[in-house]
Amino acid sequence: MKEKLIRRYNAAERVNHWIVAVCFIVLAISGLAFFYPAFFWLTGVFGTPQLARIVHPFVGVVMFVGFFVQFLRYWHHNFIDREDVKWMKSVKEVLSGHEVGDIGKYNGGQKGMFWMMTLCMLGLFSTGVVIWRPYFAQYFPIDLIRVALFVHAWAALALIAGIIIHVYAAIWVRGTIRAMVEGVVTEAWAKKHHPRWFREVKARQEQEK
């Protein structure tokens, strides 16, 4: 029997997502290499430490712009409501395979991750400008640069941890990765994990007929 599919992400959304993902990998590798001596060998991925230092901030700008586009697309889907609170309080049940609540396009965990990533991106971009040599750092006092370095490092660690959880959750919930690779999910997946969103999509489809 052929699977009934629903469009979850269009091509532009998927391309944007993977651009941000690739930028994140480049930034995580180069950032860890510079902030932690034990990982300095990772600069070899870029050929030389000097090239890694040049690449890091420019790729950071690309990632910020890409994430900003995602933010404009998805912010209105990520306000936390009562159903999301119910979901968050039942994480153990969710992890055992039993979905809780009348969930929309994103569940409570995804919404929390969205806002955490948004805060981290704002922190990384603003502090990144302050510490960016040779373009901007000379305009700021050394004490502010030191604080910016500290905040930049912790925001990066928080984002890396968040992305690890994000990837793990996508693998854990079968059918999720397909949404960002092919752009579609099965109706069964949508009914189980995002029932309110499923009803909204079906209602729009009926109106378009």
C-alpha positions in Angstrom: 0.0 0.0 0.0 1.4 3.4 -1.0 2.2 5.8 1.8 0.1 9.0 2.0 2.5 11.9 2.3 2.2 15.5 3.5 4.5 18.3 2.5 6.3 19.6 5.6 9.2 21.7 4.1 9.6 23.2 0.6 12.9 23.2 -1.3 13.9 26.7 -0.2 13.4 25.8 3.5 15.5 22.6 3.1 18.3 24.3 1.3 18.4 27.1 3.9 18.5 24.5 6.7 21.4 22.6 5.2 23.4 25.8 4.5 23.0 26.7 8.2 23.9 23.1 9.2 27.1 23.0 7.1 28.1 26.4 8.4 27.6 25.2 11.9 30.0 22.2 11.3 32.7 24.5 9.9 32.3 26.9 12.8 32.2 24.2 15.5 35.4 22.6 14.1 37.3 25.9 13.8 35.9 27.4 17.0 36.9 24.4 19.1 40.3 24.5 17.6 40.9 28.1 18.7 39.3 28.1 22.1 40.6 24.7 23.4 44.3 23.9 22.9 43.6 20.1 22.9 41.6 20.6 19.7 44.0 22.9 17.9 44.9 20.0 15.5 41.4 20.5 14.0 42.8 23.6 12.2 44.4 21.1 9.8 41.0 20.6 8.3 41.3 24.0 6.8 44.9 23.6 5.7 46.5 26.1 8.1 45.5 27.8 11.4 45.7 31.2 9.6 43.1 30.1 7.0 40.9 28.7 9.7 41.0 32.0 11.5 40.0 33.9 8.4 37.2 31.5 7.4 35.6 31.3 10.9 34.1 34.8 11.1 32.9 35.0 7.5 31.2 31.7 7.7 29.7 32.9 11.0 28.1 35.8 9.2 26.6 33.4 6.6 25.2 31.2 9.3 23.7 34.1 11.1 22.0 35.4 8.0 20.7 31.8 7.2 19.4 31.4 10.7 17.8 34.8 10.6 15.9 33.7 7.5 14.8 30.6 9.4 13.7 32.8 12.3 11.5 34.9 10.0 9.9 31.7 8.6 9.2 29.9 11.9 9.0 32.3 14.8 5.2 32.4 14.7 5.0 28.6 15.0 7.1 28.6 18.2 5.1 30.4 20.8 4.7 28.0 23.8 1.1 27.1 24.7 -0.7 24.9 27.2 -0.4 21.8 25.0 3.4 22.3 24.9 3.6 22.6 28.6 1.7 19.3 28.9 4.2 17.8 26.5 7.2 19.1 28.5 5.7 17.6 31.7 5.4 14.2 30.0 8.8 13.9 28.4 9.3 10.4 29.9 6.1 9.2 28.2 7.2 10.9 24.9 10.6 9.2 25.1 8.8 5.8 25.5 6.9 6.4 22.3 3.6 7.8 23.6 2.9 11.3 22.3 1.1 13.7 24.7 -1.0 16.8 23.9 -2.6 18.3 20.8 0.7 19.4 19.2 1.0 21.9 16.3 3.8 22.1 13.8 6.4 22.0 16.6 6.3 20.4 20.1 7.5 22.0 23.3 11.0 20.6 23.0 11.4 21.9 19.5 10.1 25.3 20.5 12.4 25.5 23.5 15.3 24.5 21.2 14.3 27.2 18.7 14.4 30.0 21.3 17.6 28.7 22.8 19.3 28.6 19.4 18.0 32.2 18.7 19.6 33.5 21.9 22.8 31.7 21.2 23.0 33.0 17.6 22.4 36.6 18.8 25.1 36.2 21.5 27.6 34.6 19.1 27.0 37.3 16.4 27.2 40.3 18.7 30.3 39.1 20.6 31.8 37.9 17.3 31.8 41.4 16.0 33.5 42.7 19.1 36.4 40.2 18.9 36.7 40.2 15.1 40.3 41.2 14.2 41.4 43.1 12.2 38.0 44.7 11.3 36.2 45.7 14.5 38.1 44.7 17.6 40.2 47.8 17.6 37.1 49.9 18.3 36.4 48.2 21.6 38.2 48.4 25.0 40.2 45.3 26.0 37.9 44.6 29.0 34.9 44.4 26.7 36.8 42.1 24.3 37.6 39.7 27.2 34.0 39.6 28.3 32.9 39.1 24.7 35.3 36.1 24.3 33.9 34.6 27.5 30.3 35.0 26.3 31.2 33.8 22.8 32.7 30.6 24.1 29.8 29.7 26.4 27.2 30.6 23.8 29.1 28.3 21.3 29.2 25.4 23.8 25.4 25.8 24.5 24.7 25.8 20.8 26.8 22.8 20.2 25.1 20.9 23.0 21.7 22.0 21.6 22.5 20.9 18.1 23.7 17.5 19.4 20.3 17.1 21.1 18.5 18.3 18.0 20.3 15.7 15.8 19.7 12.9 18.3 16.0 13.7 18.6 15.7 13.7 14.8 17.3 10.2 14.6 15.3 9.0 17.6 11.9 9.9 16.0 11.7 7.8 12.9 10.6 9.8 9.8 11.8 13.2 11.1 15.0 13.3 9.0 13.0 12.5 5.9 11.1 15.8 6.4 14.3 17.8 5.9 15.8 15.6 3.2 12.8 15.0 1.0 10.4 17.6 2.4 7.6 15.2 3.2 6.3 13.0 6.1 3.7 10.3 6.2 0.2 11.1 7.3 0.6 8.5 10.1 3.7 10.4 11.3 1.9 13.7 11.3 -1.1 12.3 13.1 1.0 10.8 15.9 3.6 13.5 16.5 1.8 16.7 15.4 -2.0 16.1 15.3 -3.1 19.7 15.4 -0.7 20.6 12.5 -2.0 17.6 10.6 -5.6 18.8 10.9 -4.6 22.3 9.8 -2.9 20.9 6.7 -5.8 18.7 5.8 -8.2 21.6 6.3 -6.2 23.8 3.9 -6.1 21.0 1.4 -9.9 20.7 1.5 -10.3 24.5 1.0 -8.0 24.4 -2.0 -10.1 21.7 -3.8 
